[in-house]
């Protein structure tokens, strides 16, 4: 009887109320109508000044206090000072060890490690990568970067493991740490470089600690995930045997989570290497410093010569750590030989090469073996600029494309966003977030957007948002097309893989230089660089989702006579919906990260504020812009990632 009553009541509703989305929009419209008289009291244009909070004075006071007490306060002398000294000594020890081993010793050691964990093929690739670093004339900068990364990765893994252990064992701590880890990942590196430099000064300690802040969250998240995903049956069996909490952790939970932990190490290494160039701005040196100097002089050849070793290091370390994770995950160990026996011959070979290098005094890479690629690369770049920058018949040059993109896409989106009433934009954000999520999702998105106005950076934030939206649209169009081609053709997938690897591991600054050379300075090259950076993630996620579509569904479509296009639009794309939504979400986050870096090449808006704050030591400008970027990222995350509605009890 109750079911019939409910059905009858639903049948009697107007058609518009039968749709959940229409009901949400109607309720939101009614709420707006009630609140509109109060909202319009503060105007219908940009964010009202009465609702802003000026943080300049307290942040400037904090900056002045740090500067005045940095050399005398016990906190700096006996805490931060010891941390700084420990970092300097650790990096110096690793660097001197690498130099003492010589180019042959380092190359052989890297190849031996790769051989023992992944096989001969990766060992040859590792040796070739180190030899290429020397052949490009970047051996010493490579060793400087490697020393910095070793210390930073060890510290990041240690910090991330401790945080992940706490989050994995305690639900309360996991909820408390989640917003902290989110902020660490979303906050642009330029924003927290300033307080780190303020405390530690320019140099290696600031660079290492900034890298730790950026690279530790993946380790923490994946460690917590592995601990929480431990097989319940195994844990119950161990507990039934009377094992203590410590014994259960060391003998069961941690071993079961080793695959996720190694994946965390892998991601930490990749993120630490991506910080190499940014850390060079505060005295890290090494390859990043060479790239940054090339950016200042728009020297594409020098930037490429320094960027290639960073890519090679990233690829080698990625493959080696991934191989270790697979071995640990599968439990593949040699039963016939113990660890000492398996490593005895490789260790002997490495020691022999080290001694040979020391005795022959061949520790540094010979200058006669260096190949200069800067000149031919710059020649090719000049040819491209001369023939593609302007004057191309029919299609126009790249400068024309940039100008048209700015005039027809970026400016209209920016002007449209800034022309909306502030409460109207909040209403749009609430509607979009609520349609794809819950009321909590909408409330979070609206509060994040409102916080941007309260911080007093409403218009610059909308300028940044316009660049993000335009770059996301271009990325999704290109990325979805490439992903469909890769998913439907194995040959196309093989051709795209090395291109995507290079685009994903190449430091942002390296391809920012040729983009600036071809498109000029402004918001368009910042958007173009963001497209290049975010494209690999979109292609990989969408193509993987399309390949994982149920083969039975495709076979049924073929048996009904569906064409290839019909199979794509009616079967594959609908079934890969979750992968596509994840790709959109990741695209937004990655584009936002590079649009901020675009402040260095005329992107303006929040990116310029963050860079200006770092360059001028203006803590208020840099941190306020960084906080606005975090809020913008949180809002975009909520409106692009659907939230499942929890079922009601008893339903």
C-alpha positions in Angstrom: 0.0 0.0 0.0 2.9 2.4 0.9 4.5 1.7 -2.5 1.3 2.4 -4.3 0.9 5.7 -2.4 4.4 6.8 -3.3 4.0 5.8 -6.9 0.7 7.7 -7.1 2.2 10.8 -5.5 5.1 10.7 -8.0 2.7 10.2 -10.9 0.8 13.3 -9.8 3.8 15.6 -9.9 4.5 17.9 -12.8 6.9 16.5 -15.3 9.6 19.0 -14.4 9.7 17.8 -10.7 10.2 14.2 -11.8 13.8 15.0 -12.8 16.2 15.2 -10.0 18.4 17.8 -11.8 15.4 20.0 -12.5 14.3 19.8 -8.9 17.8 20.9 -7.8 17.7 23.8 -10.1 14.2 24.8 -9.0 15.2 24.7 -5.4 18.3 26.7 -6.1 16.3 29.3 -8.0 13.9 29.7 -5.1 16.8 30.1 -2.6 18.3 32.7 -4.9 15.1 34.6 -5.1 14.9 34.7 -1.3 18.5 35.8 -0.9 18.8 38.2 -3.9 17.6 41.4 -2.1 20.3 40.8 0.5 23.0 40.0 -2.0 22.3 43.0 -4.2 23.0 45.3 -1.2 26.7 44.9 -2.0 26.3 45.6 -5.7 25.9 43.5 -8.8 29.4 43.9 -10.3 32.7 42.6 -9.1 33.3 41.3 -5.6 32.4 44.1 -3.1 35.2 45.7 -1.2 33.2 45.5 2.1 33.5 41.7 2.0 37.3 41.5 1.6 39.9 40.9 4.3 43.3 42.6 4.0 46.0 40.2 5.1 48.9 42.5 4.1 49.6 43.9 7.6 49.7 40.6 9.6 51.7 38.8 6.9 54.1 41.7 6.6 54.5 41.7 10.4 55.2 38.0 10.4 57.8 38.5 7.6 59.5 41.3 9.5 59.6 39.2 12.7 61.3 36.3 10.9 63.9 38.7 9.3 64.6 40.4 12.7 65.0 37.1 14.6 66.5 34.8 12.1 70.0 35.2 13.4 69.2 35.4 17.2 66.1 33.5 18.1 66.6 30.0 19.6 64.0 28.6 17.3 66.2 29.4 14.3 69.5 28.8 16.0 68.8 25.4 17.6 66.0 24.0 15.3 66.0 25.4 11.8 69.7 25.9 11.9 70.4 22.2 12.7 68.0 21.1 9.9 69.8 23.4 7.5 73.2 22.1 8.4 72.0 18.5 8.2 70.6 19.0 4.7 73.8 20.8 3.5 76.1 18.1 4.9 73.9 15.3 3.5 73.8 16.8 0.0 77.5 17.5 0.0 78.4 14.0 1.1 76.3 12.4 -1.7 77.7 14.8 -4.3 81.3 14.2 -3.3 80.7 10.4 -3.3 79.3 10.6 -6.8 82.3 12.7 -8.0 84.7 10.3 -6.3 83.1 7.4 -8.1 83.7 9.0 -11.4 81.5 8.8 -14.5 82.4 5.2 -15.2 81.7 4.1 -11.6 78.3 5.9 -11.4 77.3 4.5 -14.8 78.3 0.9 -14.0 76.7 1.1 -10.5 73.4 2.4 -12.0 73.5 -0.3 -14.7 74.2 -3.1 -12.2 71.3 -2.0 -10.0 69.0 -1.9 -13.0 70.2 -5.3 -14.1 69.6 -7.0 -10.7 66.1 -5.6 -10.3 64.8 -5.5 -13.9 67.1 -7.3 -16.3 69.6 -6.7 -19.0 67.4 -4.5 -21.2 66.9 -1.8 -18.5 70.5 -2.1 -17.5 71.6 -1.1 -21.0 69.1 1.7 -21.0 70.4 3.0 -17.7 74.0 2.9 -18.9 73.0 4.7 -22.1 71.1 7.4 -20.1 74.1 8.2 -17.9 76.5 8.2 -20.9 74.1 10.6 -22.8 74.2 13.0 -19.8 78.0 13.1 -20.1 77.9 13.4 -23.9 75.7 16.5 -23.6 78.3 18.1 -21.4 76.0 17.9 -18.3 77.8 15.4 -16.2 78.6 17.7 -13.2 75.2 19.4 -13.2 73.6 15.9 -13.4 75.5 14.8 -10.4 74.5 18.0 -8.5 70.8 17.3 -9.3 71.1 13.6 -8.5 72.7 14.4 -5.1 69.9 16.9 -4.3 67.3 14.4 -5.4 68.7 11.6 -3.3 68.5 13.6 -0.1 65.1 15.1 -1.0 63.6 11.7 -1.9 64.9 10.0 1.2 63.4 12.8 3.3 60.2 12.8 1.4 59.8 9.0 1.7 60.5 9.2 5.4 58.0 12.1 6.1 55.4 10.5 3.7 55.8 7.1 5.3 55.3 8.4 8.8 52.2 10.5 7.7 50.9 7.5 5.7 51.4 5.2 8.7 49.4 7.5 10.9 46.6 7.9 8.4 46.5 4.2 7.6 46.2 3.2 11.2 43.8 5.9 12.4 40.6 7.1 10.7 40.6 10.2 12.8 44.1 11.1 11.8 43.3 10.3 8.1 40.5 12.8 8.1 42.7 15.4 9.8 45.6 14.9 7.4 43.5 14.8 4.2 43.1 18.7 3.8 46.8 19.2 4.7 47.9 16.8 2.0 45.4 18.4 -0.5 46.9 21.8 0.2 50.5 20.6 -0.1 49.7 19.2 -3.6 47.5 22.0 -4.9 49.4 25.0 -3.5 51.8 26.1 -6.3 55.5 25.7 -5.6 56.2 29.4 -6.1 53.9 30.2 -3.2 55.6 28.1 -0.5 59.1 28.9 -1.9 58.8 32.3 -0.4 58.3 31.3 3.3 60.9 28.6 3.0 63.4 31.1 1.6 62.4 33.5 4.4 63.3 31.0 7.0 66.3 29.2 5.5 67.6 31.7 3.0 68.7 31.1 -0.6 70.5 27.8 -1.0 70.3 24.0 -0.9 68.3 23.7 2.4 65.4 25.7 1.1 65.4 23.8 -2.2 65.4 20.4 -0.5 62.7 21.3 2.0 60.5 22.9 -0.8 60.9 19.6 -2.7 59.9 17.6 0.4 56.7 19.6 0.8 55.8 19.0 -2.8 56.9 15.3 -3.1 55.8 13.8 0.3 52.0 13.7 -0.2 52.0 10.8 -2.8 54.0 8.7 -0.5 51.7 9.4 2.4 48.5 8.8 0.4 49.7 5.5 -1.1 51.1 4.2 2.1 47.8 4.9 3.9 45.9 3.2 1.0 48.1 0.1 1.2 47.7 -0.2 4.9 43.9 0.2 4.7 43.5 -2.2 1.8 45.3 -5.0 3.6 43.5 -8.4 3.2 41.0 -8.6 6.1 41.2 -12.4 6.2 45.0 -12.4 6.6 44.8 -9.8 9.3 42.1 -11.8 11.2 44.2 -15.0 10.9 47.3 -13.2 12.3 45.3 -11.7 15.2 43.8 -15.1 16.0 47.3 -16.4 16.5 47.8 -14.0 19.3 50.1 -11.5 17.6 50.5 -8.1 19.2 49.7 -4.8 17.4 53.4 -4.3 16.6 53.7 -7.9 15.3 50.6 -7.5 13.1 52.0 -4.3 11.7 55.5 -5.6 10.9 54.7 -9.1 9.8 51.4 -8.7 8.0 50.1 -5.2 7.3 53.3 -3.6 6.0 54.3 -6.6 3.8 50.8 -6.7 2.3 51.1 -3.0 1.5 54.6 -3.1 0.0 53.4 -2.8 -3.6 51.5 0.4 -2.8 54.5 1.7 -0.8 56.9 1.2 -3.7 54.4 2.9 -6.0 54.5 5.8 -3.5 58.3 5.9 -3.8 58.0 5.9 -7.5 55.6 8.9 -7.6 57.7 10.7 -5.0 60.8 10.4 -7.2 58.9 11.7 -10.2 57.5 14.7 -8.4 60.9 15.5 -6.8 62.5 15.6 -10.2 59.7 17.8 -11.5 60.8 20.3 -8.8 64.4 20.4 -10.1 63.9 23.5 -12.2 61.7 25.4 -9.8 64.0 24.7 -6.9 66.9 26.2 -9.0 65.2 29.6 -8.5 66.2 29.5 -4.9 69.8 28.2 -5.2 69.4 24.5 -6.0 71.9 24.6 -8.9 72.4 21.6 -11.1 70.4 20.9 -14.3 67.5 23.1 -13.1 69.8 26.1 -12.9 71.0 25.5 -16.5 67.4 25.4 -17.7 66.4 28.5 -15.8 69.3 30.4 -17.2 68.3 29.3 -20.7 64.8 30.5 -20.1 66.1 34.0 -19.1 68.0 34.2 -22.4 65.5 32.3 -24.5 68.2 29.8 -25.5 66.3 26.7 -26.7 69.4 24.7 -27.4 70.9 25.2 -24.0 67.6 24.4 -22.3 67.2 21.2 -24.3 70.7 20.1 -23.5 69.9 20.5 -19.8 66.4 19.2 -20.0 67.2 15.9 -21.7 69.3 14.6 -18.7 66.3 15.4 -16.4 64.0 13.4 -18.7 66.6 10.5 -18.8 66.9 10.5 -15.0 63.1 10.5 -14.6 62.7 7.6 -17.1 65.5 5.5 -15.5 64.3 6.0 -11.9 60.7 5.4 -12.9 61.5 2.1 -14.6 63.8 0.9 -11.8 61.4 1.7 -9.0 58.5 0.3 -10.9 60.4 -3.0 -11.5 61.2 -3.1 -7.8 57.5 -2.6 -6.9 56.5 -5.4 -9.3 59.0 -7.8 -7.8 57.9 -7.0 -4.3 54.2 -7.2 -5.2 54.6 -10.6 -6.8 57.0 -11.9 -4.2 59.5 -13.0 -6.9 62.7 -13.8 -5.2 65.5 -16.1 -6.1 65.1 -19.3 -4.2 68.5 -20.7 -5.2 70.6 -17.8 -4.2 70.5 -15.5 -1.2 70.8 -11.7 -1.4 74.6 -11.8 -0.7 75.2 -14.4 -3.5 73.1 -12.5 -6.0 74.9 -9.2 -5.5 78.4 -10.5 -5.0 79.5 -10.5 -8.7 77.8 -7.1 -9.5 79.4 -5.6 -6.5 82.8 -6.9 -7.5 82.5 -5.5 -11.0 81.5 -2.1 -9.6 84.4 -2.0 -7.2 86.8 -3.0 -10.0 85.5 -0.2 -12.2 85.8 2.3 -9.4 89.4 1.4 -8.6 90.3 1.5 -12.3 88.8 5.0 -12.6 90.7 6.2 -9.5 94.0 4.7 -10.6 93.8 6.1 -14.2 92.6 9.5 -13.0 89.6 9.4 -15.3 86.9 10.6 -12.9 85.6 13.5 -14.9 83.9 13.2 -18.2 86.4 14.0 -21.0 85.8 17.3 -22.8 86.6 15.8 -26.1 83.6 13.4 -25.8 81.1 16.3 -25.4 78.6 16.8 -28.3 77.3 20.3 -28.7 73.6 20.2 -29.6 72.8 23.8 -28.6 74.0 25.3 -31.9 72.0 23.0 -34.3 68.9 23.1 -32.1 69.0 26.9 -32.0 69.5 26.9 -35.8 66.4 24.8 -36.2 64.5 27.0 -33.8 65.5 30.1 -35.7 64.4 28.5 -39.0 61.0 27.7 -37.4 60.6 31.2 -36.1 61.6 32.7 -39.4 59.2 30.5 -41.4 56.4 29.8 -39.0 56.2 32.8 -36.7 54.5 35.0 -39.3 53.9 35.3 -43.0 52.7 31.7 -43.7 50.3 31.7 -46.6 46.6 30.9 -46.0 46.9 29.6 -42.4 49.0 32.4 -41.0 51.9 32.1 -38.6 52.0 31.0 -35.0 52.0 34.7 -33.9 48.7 35.1 -35.7 47.3 32.0 -34.0 48.3 33.3 -30.6 46.8 36.7 -31.3 43.5 35.1 -32.6 43.3 32.7 -29.7 43.7 35.6 -27.3 41.2 37.8 -29.1 38.6 35.3 -29.9 38.8 32.9 -27.0 40.7 34.2 -23.9 39.4 37.7 -23.9 35.7 36.8 -24.4 35.9 34.2 -21.6 37.7 36.6 -19.2 35.4 39.5 -20.0 32.3 37.2 -19.7 33.4 35.9 -16.3 34.4 39.4 -15.0 31.2 40.9 -16.4 29.0 38.5 -14.4 27.6 39.7 -11.0 29.7 38.1 -8.2 26.6 36.4 -6.8 25.7 35.2 -10.3 29.0 33.4 -10.6 28.6 31.8 -7.2 25.2 30.7 -8.3 26.6 29.1 -11.5 29.3 27.3 -9.5 26.6 26.0 -7.0 24.4 24.8 -9.8 27.1 22.9 -11.7 28.6 21.4 -8.5 25.1 20.3 -7.2 24.0 18.8 -10.5 27.0 16.4 -10.6 27.3 15.9 -6.9 25.6 16.5 -3.6 24.7 19.6 -1.7 28.0 19.2 0.3 29.9 19.3 -3.0 28.1 22.5 -4.0 28.6 24.1 -0.6 32.3 23.4 -0.7 32.7 24.8 -4.2 30.8 28.0 -3.3 32.8 28.5 -0.2 36.1 28.0 -2.0 35.0 30.6 -4.7 33.8 33.0 -2.1 37.1 32.7 -0.2 38.8 34.0 -3.4 36.7 37.2 -3.2 37.3 37.6 0.6 41.1 37.5 -0.1 40.7 40.4 -2.5 41.9 38.8 -5.7 38.6 38.3 -7.5 39.5 39.7 -10.9 42.9 38.1 -11.2 41.4 34.8 -10.2 38.8 35.1 -12.9 41.5 35.9 -15.4 43.3 32.7 -14.4 40.1 30.8 -14.5 39.5 32.0 -18.1 43.0 30.7 -19.1 42.3 27.3 -17.4 38.9 26.9 -19.1 40.3 27.7 -22.6 43.3 25.4 -22.1 41.1 22.6 -20.8 38.8 22.8 -23.7 41.7 22.6 -26.2 43.3 19.7 -24.3 40.2 17.7 -24.1 39.5 18.0 -27.8 43.0 17.0 -28.8 43.3 14.4 -26.0 40.0 12.6 -26.6 40.8 12.4 -30.3 44.3 11.0 -29.7 43.0 8.6 -27.0 40.4 7.2 -29.3 43.0 6.6 -32.0 45.4 5.0 -29.5 42.7 2.7 -28.1 41.6 1.5 -31.5 45.1 1.1 -33.1 48.0 -0.7 -31.4 50.4 1.0 -33.9 49.1 4.4 -33.1 49.5 3.6 -29.4 53.1 2.6 -29.9 53.8 5.8 -31.8 52.3 8.0 -29.2 53.9 6.4 -26.2 57.4 7.9 -26.5 55.9 11.3 -27.3 53.7 11.2 -24.2 56.6 10.0 -22.0 58.7 13.0 -23.1 55.9 15.5 -22.7 55.1 14.1 -19.2 58.7 14.0 -17.9 60.1 17.1 -19.6 60.3 20.0 -17.1 57.7 22.6 -17.7 60.3 25.3 -18.3 62.0 23.4 -21.1 59.0 23.4 -23.5 57.9 26.8 -22.2 60.9 28.2 -24.1 60.1 27.0 -27.6 56.5 27.9 -27.0 57.5 31.4 -26.2 59.8 31.5 -29.2 57.0 30.5 -31.5 54.0 32.2 -29.9 55.6 35.3 -28.3 54.9 36.5 -24.7 51.4 36.6 -23.3 48.5 34.5 -22.1 48.4 32.3 -25.3 51.8 30.7 -24.8 50.9 30.0 -21.1 47.8 28.2 -22.3 49.8 26.3 -25.0 52.3 25.1 -22.5 49.5 23.9 -20.2 47.9 22.0 -23.1 51.3 20.2 -23.7 51.7 19.3 -20.0 48.1 18.1 -19.4 47.7 16.2 -22.7 49.6 13.0 -21.8 47.4 12.4 -18.7 44.2 12.8 -20.7 45.3 10.5 -23.5 46.5 7.8 -21.1 43.5 7.8 -18.9 40.9 7.9 -21.7 42.6 5.3 -23.9 43.0 3.0 -20.9 39.3 3.4 -20.1 38.3 2.6 -23.7 40.5 -0.5 -23.8 39.0 -1.8 -20.6 35.4 -1.7 -22.0 33.7 -5.1 -21.6 34.6 -7.2 -24.7 31.2 -8.9 -24.5 29.4 -5.6 -25.0 31.5 -4.8 -28.0 30.9 -8.3 -29.4 27.1 -7.9 -29.0 27.2 -4.5 -30.8 29.1 -6.1 -33.7 26.7 -9.0 -33.9 23.8 -6.5 -34.3 25.6 -4.9 -37.2 26.9 -1.8 -35.5 29.6 0.1 -37.4 32.9 1.2 -35.9 31.6 4.7 -35.2 28.4 3.3 -33.6 30.4 1.0 -31.4 32.5 4.0 -30.3 29.6 6.4 -29.6 27.0 4.0 -28.3 29.1 1.4 -26.4 32.7 2.4 -25.7 32.3 6.1 -24.7 29.3 5.5 -22.4 31.0 2.6 -20.7 34.2 4.6 -20.3 32.4 7.5 -18.7 34.2 7.2 -15.3 37.6 7.2 -17.0 36.6 10.2 -19.1 35.4 12.2 -16.0 38.7 11.3 -14.2 40.6 12.6 -17.3 38.7 15.9 -17.2 39.4 16.2 -13.5 43.1 15.5 -13.9 43.3 17.8 -16.9 41.9 20.7 -14.9 44.4 20.2 -12.0 47.4 19.9 -14.4 46.4 22.9 -16.5 46.0 25.0 -13.5 49.5 24.2 -12.3 51.1 25.2 -15.6 49.0 28.3 -16.1 50.4 29.6 -12.9 54.0 29.0 -14.2 52.9 30.9 -17.2 53.1 34.0 -15.1 56.8 34.0 -16.0 56.0 34.5 -19.7 53.3 37.1 -19.6 50.4 34.9 -18.4 49.6 37.5 -15.8 46.8 37.1 -13.2 47.5 34.9 -10.1 50.6 33.4 -11.6 52.2 36.8 -12.0 51.3 37.7 -8.4 52.9 34.5 -7.1 56.1 35.0 -9.1 56.2 38.7 -8.2 55.8 37.9 -4.5 58.8 35.4 -4.7 61.0 37.8 -6.7 60.3 40.9 -4.4 60.1 39.0 -1.1 56.5 40.2 -0.8 55.0 37.5 1.5 51.5 38.9 1.4 51.2 39.1 -2.4 52.7 35.6 -2.9 50.8 33.8 -0.2 47.4 35.4 -0.9 47.7 34.6 -4.6 48.8 31.0 -3.7 45.8 30.6 -1.3 43.5 31.9 -4.1 45.0 29.2 -6.5 44.3 26.5 -3.8 40.7 27.7 -3.6 40.4 27.8 -7.4 41.8 24.3 -7.6 39.4 23.1 -4.9 36.4 24.6 -6.7 37.4 23.2 -10.1 38.0 19.8 -8.5 34.5 19.8 -7.0 32.7 20.8 -10.3 34.6 18.2 -12.4 34.5 15.1 -10.2 31.0 13.7 -9.6 30.2 12.6 -6.1 28.1 9.4 -5.6 24.9 10.0 -3.6 24.8 7.8 -0.5 21.8 5.5 -0.4 19.2 6.1 2.3 18.9 3.6 5.1 16.2 1.1 4.5 16.0 2.0 0.7 
